[in-house]
Amino acid sequence: MTWVAIARKDFEDVVRSRMVWGIIGVFLVLMGIVTLGASSQIEDPAATDVISFFTNVGGQLFVPIIALVVGYMAIAGERQSGSLRILFGLSHNRRDVLLGKLASRTGVIAAATLVACAFTAVLMLALFGSLPVGTVLAFVALTLLLGAAFTAIAVGVSATAATRARAMGGAIGSYILFTLLWHPLVAGLHYLLEGDLVGLEAPGWYLFALRLNPLEAYRQAMSLLVDGYVPALVGWETIVEDVPQGAFQQGALAVSDRVAGDLPFYLSEWFAAVVLAVWIVVPVAIGYRRFQRADLN
């Protein structure tokens, strides 16, 4: 299988990148300093507090950015430099190139994510002397899925872009969409359909539309996992929703507190994995379709 050869060679090239591992090292140092400082100020802290902190800083910031940085050059860089012609001259086809690049870049992100998660586990052991094994394993699995989703988005963007600049713009634009624009857009849709802003009690479709954002799916799943509210990087709730200012600090904006009765299955913790899996498949499928039709001359 020729895509395996491409994946192996590409993986070896990426892991030699000092920039990638430099970013990882800086993040781990900063996270260790901030976590230790924060835990000293929390009265009776728990291991789930460390997971919540990683979800907020690592999951919503570190993992997506590293995945986009690693993935956006996967194909666009070689396309612009002319290296793709060499690969095609070695009997590789476009599907082999896309799958090989996706596999290698996902492997790099998985390795980086496992390093970060192992670091988090060590912090929990050092601080509390034990680990909630089931919670930690679910946390690792969801974080790996998040990294794979953003890698797939970056590789899909790279497959559709003719130049490095366009690939970079697509990667940056996707992160801006998920962090800054998604929530206001969904809130605007609710206003158009219902004639007012959503309040503390929200319809299921509204929360589901928010969760179609991979970052939101990850965050809400982690909130259910640690049984506590994990805030988003940008607190749009108190800006585009009709909720009290104190609701954000009190954790009243958790999904379980906003839906009357039992949570529907599409808002449950396991369904977040389905959303993330869709974000792995769809961008790659779109990228492959565009890549197949692209004129690479």
N, C-alpha and C positions, 0 to 999 in steps of 0.2 A: 504494500500500500504506500504510494508515493507521498501522501500527505503526512505520514508518520516521519519520513525522512526530513521533510520541510519543518515539521514541528520540532524535531530534535535539534536541528541546526539553529533554528530561530531561537529556541529556548536558551541554548548555550550563548548565543550572542547577547540576548537581553539580560541574562543574569550577570554578565560582565559589566553592565552599566553602573558606573559609580553614582550617577545621579539618582537612580531608583533606590539603591540601597542607602544612599546618603539621606534621602527624604525619609525613608523608613527609620533610620537610626535617630534622626532629629525628632521625629514624632514620638518614638518610644521614650526617649529621654524626657521630653516635655510632658508626655502623659504620666510618666512615673512621678515627676516633680509635682504636677498639679493634683494627681490622685492622692498622693501622700499628704499634701497640704490640705486638700478638701476633707479627707477622712479624719484628720485631726480636729476639724471644726464641726463635724457632724456628731451629734450626741447619739451614742449607741449605734454606730454604723454597722451595716451588714454586707455580705458578699454581693448581694444584688445591687447595692449602691455602686460598686465598682463596675458591674455590667451596665447599669444605667448610664454611668459616666462614659464608658467606652462607646455605647450606642450613640450618645449625643455627639461626642467629639470624633471618635474613631470611625463609627459606622456611617455617620452622615457627612463627614468631612474627609477623613484620611482614606478610607477604602475606595470611595468613588473617584476621588481625584487621582490617586495612584493608578487605578484601573484605566481612567481616561488618558493619562499621560503615557502609560505603557501601550495602550491599544490604538491610539489615533494614527500613529505612524506605520502601523503594521503593513498595510498595503500601499497607501498613498505615497509613503516615502520611497519605496522601491519602484513604484510606478513613475514618479517624477525623475528619479535617478537613472531609470532604464534597466534596473536590475531584474525586473520582471521578465524581460526578454531572455535573460540567461536561464531563469527557471523554466520558462516555456521551451527553451532549447534543449533542456534535459528531460523532455517528455512529460513534464508536469502540466496539468490543465488548470483551468481557473478554479474549479472546485477544490482540487488538491491544495492550491495556494491558500484559498480562504479557510478551509478546514485546518490546515497545518498552522496557519497564523493564529487562528482562534484557539486551537489547542495549546500552543506554546504560550501565548499571552495569558490565557486563563491559568495555566500551570504556574506562571510567575506570580500572578496575583494570589493564587491559592497558597503558594509558599509564603508570600509576604503576610497574608492574612493569618495563616497558622502561627507565624512568628509573633504577630501582634496578640493573637488570642492566647498563646502560651505565656507571653509576658503578663497578660491580664490574670491568668490563672496563678502565676507565681506571686503576683501582687496579693491576690486573695488569700493564698496560703500563708504569705508572710504576715498579713494583717489579721487574719481570723483563725488560722491554724487548720482550716478544713475547707472543703469545696462542696457546693450543692451540685453533685455530678450531673444529674438529669438536666438541670437548668443550664449548666455550662455547656453540655453537649448540644442542646438545642440552640444556644447562643452561637456556638461555633458554626453549626450547620447553616443557620440563617445568614450569618456574616459571610460565609463562603458563597452562598447563593447570591448575596448582594454584590460581592466582588465579581462573580461570573456574569451577572446581569450587566454591570457597567462595562465590563470588558467586551461583552457581546455588542453593546451599544457603540463603543469606540471602534471596534473592528468593522461593524456594519457601516458606520460613518466613513471609515477609512476606505472601504470597498467602493463607496459611491463617489468619493472625492477624487478629482483629477490632480490636485496639488496638495502639498503639505499645509499650506495656509488655509485652504478650504476644510481640510480634515480637522485642523486645530480649531477653526471657527465652529464647526459642527460639534466638536467635543465640548467646547466652552459653552456653546448655546444650549446643549442638552442639560448641562449642569445648572445653568441659569433657569431653564424651564422648570426643572424639578424642585429647585430650592426657592426661587423667587416668584415664579409666574403661575405655577399649577394651582395653588390654593385660591388666589384671587380669581382665576378663570372659572373654577368650579363654583365659587361663591357668586360670581356674576351670572352663571347659568342658573343657579337657584333663584336669584333675584328676578331674572327674566321669566322663569316658569311660575314662581310663587308670588311675586310682587313684593317681597320683603326679604330681609336678611335672615339667615338661619340663626336660631338661638341655641341655648344649652341643649335642648332636646332637638335632635336632628333626624330627618328621614334617613332610612337605610340607604337609599340610592345615592344620597349626597355623600355619606361617609364612604360608600363603596367607590364613588368616583374619585374621592381623595386618595383612596388606597390603591387606585390604579397607578399612581406614582410609586415607583420602586422604593424611593426613600421613605415615603409615608407607610407603605406596606411593611417595610422593615421596622420602622419606629413603633407602629401600633402593635405589631407582633411582639416586640420586645416589652412594650408596656404591659401586655397581657402576661408575658412570661415572668416578669419580675413583680407582677401585681402592684404596679405603681405607674404614675404618669411620667413619660419620657418626653420632654419638650422638643419641638422642632428647632432647627438652627435659626429660622426666622419665625417669630411668633405672630403669624398672620391672624390667628383666631380672634384676638381682641381688636383687630383692625377691620377685618372684612366680615365679622360675624357680630350679632347682637348678643354679646355675652358680657357679664360683669368683669371689670378689670381684675378683680381678685381671683377669678376662676382659674387663671393660668397658674398662679402660685399655689392654689389649693389643690391642684390636680383634678378639678372637676371636669376637665375637658377630655378625660379618658373616654374611649369609645364605649366601654361598659357602663359609664354613667350617663351617656347621651342617648341611648336607645332604650325605649320602654320594653320590659320583658326580657326574654332570653335573646342573646345575640344570634342573628341569622348566620348560617354557615359561612357566607362570603365575608363576614367580618371577624371570623374566628382566627385564631393564631396560625393554624395549619394552612389556611387559604392564602396567607401571605406568601408561602412557598410556591403556590400555583402562580400567583402574580409575578413573582421573580422569575419563575421558569418561563413564563410567556415572554418576559423581557430578554431572556437569553435566546429564544427561538426567533421571534419576529424581526428584530433588527438585522440578524444575520441573514434571514430569508430575503428581506428587502435588499440588503447589501449585495447578496449573491445575484439576485435578479438584475440589478443595475450593473454589476461587475461583468456579468455575462454579455451584456449588450454594449459595453463601453468599447470605444475605439482606442486602443492603447498605442497606436502609432504616433 
